[in-house]
Amino acid sequence: MSKKAASILLIYTGGTIGMIKDYKTGALRAFNFDKLLERIPELSHLDCEIQTISFEEPIDSSNMTPDLWVQIAEIIEKSYQEFDGFVVLHGSDTMSYTSSALSFMFENLTKPIIFTGSQLPIGDLRTDAKENLITSIQLASLKANGKSVITEVCLYFEYKLYRANRTTKINAEHFQAFASLNYPCLAESGVHLKIHYEDLLPVNRRKKLKVYKSFNTNVAILKIFPGITPQVLNAFLNNDEIEAVVLETYGAGNVPTLKWFNACIENAIVNQKVIINVTQCSGGGVIMGAYETSSHLQKLGVISGGDITTEAAVCKLMHLLGNNISKKVLKTIFETSLRGEMS
Ligand code: ASP
C-alpha cells in the first residue's frame, strides 16, 4: 500500500457528533470511535492515515472544564511530533470556549488543530457530522512543500473554517451554528476547498512550541442591562473571590454615567481588580472614548477588549492570570493580539 500524504490524530471528547441512534429504542448512545472507519467508509478514501483517541468518558460539552482543556492539550502535546494535524470532536455548545482556550495554550504552532462537531448525530440520516468531519480532516491534512498549510487553532462547521478564537455559537437549530463576525473565514468548502491564505496566521517554524497549562478561574462575566443595581455590580466587582471581570457593555463599550456605577468601578480598580470591556453586540468592538459613556472607563484604567469575543476574552483572562502576568503589565498584554483574537 502506498504511503498516505498526512497522518491525523482524531480526538473525540464527546458531544452530539459521536452519537448514533438505536433505531429499535430511538435513544441516542455514544459511538465506538475505534470502529470509525467501519462506520464512515468514506474516510478511507482520504489521502491520510487516521488514528483515533477518545476521552474515557465522552462528555456533553456543557460539562467542559479548564482541567479537560489541559487534558486535550496534553494529548496533542504528547503526539505533536508524530502527527501532521489534529482534529478535535467536541460538542458545539462550548466549542468556542475550548478552542479559544487552546489557541492561547499553544504558542508557535506549526500544525493545525481543528475543532468540529455537529448539530445531528453521526448516525442520523440527515446528519451534518460527516461533512464536518471529512472536511476537517482534509483541511488538517493540507500541505504545501511538505509543510502544513494551516498552523493555528480553528473551528470548522457547515462549509466554513474559522479562526477558533473569533467564533461564537449563534444558533442552536441551524446547521450553520457558528459565526465569526469580526474576522473573515479562513477557508470555504464548496466544489473546491478554497483557502484564504491572506487571512491565515503567519507561522514562524524556527520558534519552539510552548504549551501553557495554567488557568486562573477566579473570573466572571457580567452583562450590563438597563435596571442593573449597585448590589449586582458590586457583587461582581467588589468581591474577594473574583479577581477579574469581563464586562459586557453596550455598543462600542458604553455604560451608564451614574455616580454609583462609576464609584463601584473606581473602587474595584483601586483594589487591584481587572476589568475588561467587551461589547455585548455580536459584531464590532469597543472603542473607549468614542462616547462620553465610555471615556470615564478609559480614565479609570478599564482594559479594552477591542473586538474580541466574550468567549476568547474570558479564556485569555484565565490564561494570563494563570500564568502570573502581573496586574501592571496585564493591560498592555491583554490589549495586544496574541493569537489573532483581536484586530
Ligand atoms: N449539548 C451538546 C454538546 O455541546 C450539543 C452538541 O454536541 O452540539 O455537547
Boltz pocket constraint, residues with backbone or C-beta under 6 A from the ligand:
constraints:
  - pocket:
      binder: B
      contacts: [[A, 14], [A, 15], [A, 16], [A, 17], [A, 59], [A, 60], [A, 61], [A, 62], [A, 90], [A, 91], [A, 92], [A, 93], [A, 94], [A, 117], [A, 118], [A, 119]]
      max_distance: 6.0
